[in-house]
Amino acid sequence: KTFLIEKHMNHPKPSLKSYLQRSFAVPSFPPTWKIFQPLGGSVAFLAQSAGLTPNGITYLGGLLGILACYQFATLPITTMASIYLGVLFMVVYCFDCADGQLARATQQSSQMGKWLDLTVDLFLIILFPFCIAWFISPSYSKIQLSILILTLVFGRASALLTSALKRSGGEDHTPNSSTIIKVFQSLIDTPVFYTVLCGTRLDLSLIYFFSIGYGIYFFSVSVYFTRTF
């Protein structure tokens, strides 16, 4: 099921309402659960109506992600550019939330699809820090840029792979009742991360230190995930 078009579906098609109610979404951090799972469900419903497969959504999201990373590195330093990039990264994340929902809703889940989704996510996790480094390279040394890249890649990749291993072992994220924990979870949620980085893009010193800080924060979360998910 690597094709973009699914020609034969012998099971009932879920309604838009069921997607908006997050019937096929996995538990996630507050911003994703409250905002982006329903938005991703809407994308999944549109893809279902158009005959796209879950893998097709993953490919499209990956291509949009590459475009977003490239434009992050090349667009001018303006408020409008930051707003545009923030919106573009949110669209990319909606696609990331959509493929799994469509797969579960239409009974097209597969190991290949899970590995494809993980591979695309990991590729973008590696690509984004390189594009940040490209963007700020006139103001920083090669050593400083290398530290940024290594810290952010290692931190985000650790968090992604730890959570993926937990899910592959049959564990789902358990929402926490503590408001403080929810705040810390929200700060590291992917859409919040992208929003912060797009906002700090207006100041090269801010984006450098926020990138380093997020890398350390993501690694701390990966350690936390080993104890509780």
Disulfide bonds with the S-S distance in Angstrom:
none
